Amino acid sequence: MTALFFLFAMIAGWSAYNLYRPINDHPNLCVVSFLVGWLTGELALHHIAWQVLLVFLFIWSGALEGFLAALGFLIFAASWLAMGYFYLTGERAAWTVKQALQTTFGDDYQEKINPELRTRLAKGPDWGLIKLPFTSVSRRVEVIKDIEFGDHGQALDIYRPRRHLAKSPVLFQIHGGAWTRNMGSKNEQALPLMAHMAERDWICVSTDYRLCPQATFPEHMIDCKQALTWIKEHIVDYGGDPGFIVVTGGSAGGHLCALLALTPNDPVFQPGFEDIDTTVQGAVPFYGVYDLTDSNHHQRHNAQLKLFESSLMKLQRDSHLEEYEKASPLFRVNADAPPFFIIHGDMDSLVPVEEARDFAATLKGTSNQPVVYAEVEGAQHAFDMFASVRSEHVKNGVEHFLAFLYSTRGRKRTRRKSPAKKTTKKKSGPKSES
């Protein structure tokens, strides 16, 4: 029994250590590091609670004895302190998103938000959600599931306030999951954000799309564009405004979100519906993949390249570099890009944060519209999938961004010139525009 107790203590100790030193240089271990770091970091208080109970049960059984038991107890105690401190660092996300928004829009940006919207802005984390992070969507939100669209059996869901309104702004969500079947769907991602915005009278639409290995890029993008055209043609029937749509998504969805926003009316992505306007009014990609070519050599192993070559693109990158560039948001940056809010965690084990930094810097140097970049301390990949202190602050920051865009719609917005240090473009950076 003492040996089992010590084993549990070692697992708890490594889980806490992994929060501060995640593995990102091994193709298989990085996935384990991500899963453990994600579930431990954002649910640290819950982990501490069940571990305390576990230790109490071991002690109550009276089977613990000797040096190994004492050492195990010390490891548990140290891991609780480490997890507790890590969880508290989630409060820093409030400052991060506030600073990012103020740097881009000005210290007084909230004064430019419509007074009615401003009074409804979240003032802080929802502790009810944090206590029960897997709570279902509020009953104040109506969910309409599996509305069919497109040519390949695609479907989308609508989240809207039960008090039906006319011409509400639209948030268009694209799910992640490595572009691959059974690794992600529209049913579980971005639910906290969509429920939050639906309660604030936004119409939220979550779409699916064809997935690998059956699908090959650009079929994923074509399906997302078809979903967008459905929204433009039909969302008014559900209370939405087809003239104000902001796209969001995480991971693979972040890639598709950014690419969709940067390639309006690109006929390659709109076969058969080339004449439909696919412009959006903003984009909020979370921990997205922005450079499939790895032009700045941020990837620490070849797992992503294997996925691209065997499943997503089904082309060898070295001999089809142009196709990879066309699929990369970093190489599609242009002056006419809509406003962006780019969000990435500095502890991301799956997509290097340096990739987001490059994308944000390139976009800021090219786009005529504002670009907000928030690098969230302690955040793993997928940190926003359920409520935590960190994800709540980021969710509220996204609400501020969306409220600002909607309040200032129709006004000419240009990016603020920042006195911050200059970013030197690397020679390997993108040279082409869409």
LINTASUL-V991979 format. One record per helix or strand of 3 or more residues. SS is the DSSP state (helix for helix, strand for strand). FROM is the first residue (numbers start at 1). TO is the last residue. If there is no record, write none. Layout:
<<SS,FROM,TO> <SS,FROM,TO>>
This chain:
<<helix,2,20> <helix,29,41> <helix,44,61> <helix,66,105> <helix,109,112> <helix,115,120> <helix,127,131> <strand,141,149> <strand,154,161> <strand,168,174> <helix,191,198> <strand,203,207> <helix,219,238> <strand,240,250> <helix,252,262> <helix,267,269> <strand,282,286> <helix,303,312> <helix,321,326> <helix,329,331> <strand,340,345> <helix,353,366> <strand,371,376> <helix,389,407>>
